[in-house]
Amino acid sequence: MPAGVTWGQYIAFSSAAMISMFAGSQIVHQYYKPLRDLNDYINRELKSLPDNVQEKIRKELQDEGVLNKS
């Protein structure tokens, strides 16, 4: 085992690390809500592209369910 620890200690540490990682991720998403304005961000970035490219990318994103139809 790495660093001379027992299997029990290794599994306990790994489990605690994984649970804290999941909890931290959940807290960040509940507090900062990073995906709330995703559609606005995508539309703003698409405006800098030529019209034909905008339409193609917009259609692909709508088909994949990433971009809401608007």
C-alpha positions as CSV (number, residue, x, y, z in Angstrom):
1,M,0.0,0.0,0.0
2,P,1.2,3.5,-0.7
3,A,3.2,5.2,2.1
4,G,2.9,2.1,4.3
5,V,-0.7,2.6,5.4
6,T,-3.3,-0.2,5.8
7,W,-6.1,-0.9,3.3
8,G,-8.6,0.4,5.9
9,Q,-6.9,3.7,6.3
10,Y,-6.4,4.0,2.5
11,I,-10.1,3.4,1.8
12,A,-11.3,5.6,4.6
13,F,-9.1,8.5,3.4
14,S,-10.1,8.0,-0.2
15,S,-13.8,7.9,0.7
16,A,-13.5,11.0,2.8
17,A,-11.7,12.8,0.0
18,M,-14.4,11.8,-2.5
19,I,-17.3,12.8,-0.3
20,S,-15.8,16.2,0.5
21,M,-15.1,16.8,-3.3
22,F,-18.7,16.0,-4.1
23,A,-20.1,18.2,-1.3
24,G,-17.8,21.1,-2.3
25,S,-18.9,20.8,-5.9
26,Q,-22.6,20.8,-4.9
27,I,-22.1,23.8,-2.6
28,V,-20.4,25.8,-5.4
29,H,-23.3,25.0,-7.8
30,Q,-26.0,26.0,-5.3
31,Y,-24.2,29.2,-4.2
32,Y,-22.7,30.6,-7.4
33,K,-25.2,29.0,-9.9
34,P,-22.6,28.9,-12.7
35,L,-25.0,27.4,-15.4
36,R,-27.9,29.9,-14.8
37,D,-26.8,32.3,-17.5
38,L,-25.3,29.8,-20.0
39,N,-27.7,30.6,-22.7
40,D,-26.9,34.4,-22.5
41,Y,-23.2,33.6,-22.6
42,I,-23.5,31.4,-25.6
43,N,-25.7,33.9,-27.5
44,R,-23.3,36.7,-26.7
45,E,-20.3,34.7,-28.0
46,L,-22.2,33.6,-31.2
47,K,-22.8,37.3,-32.1
48,S,-19.1,37.7,-32.9
49,L,-19.2,35.0,-35.6
50,P,-20.5,35.2,-39.2
51,D,-24.2,34.7,-39.7
52,N,-23.9,31.3,-41.5
53,V,-21.6,29.9,-38.7
54,Q,-23.9,31.3,-36.0
55,E,-26.9,29.5,-37.5
56,K,-25.0,26.2,-37.9
57,I,-23.7,26.2,-34.3
58,R,-27.0,27.4,-32.9
59,K,-28.9,24.5,-34.6
60,E,-26.3,22.0,-33.4
61,L,-26.5,23.3,-29.8
62,Q,-30.4,23.2,-29.9
63,D,-30.4,19.7,-31.2
64,E,-28.1,18.6,-28.4
65,G,-30.3,20.3,-25.8
66,V,-27.6,22.7,-24.7
67,L,-29.2,25.9,-26.0
68,N,-32.8,26.8,-25.5
69,K,-34.8,27.6,-28.6
70,S,-35.4,31.4,-28.6
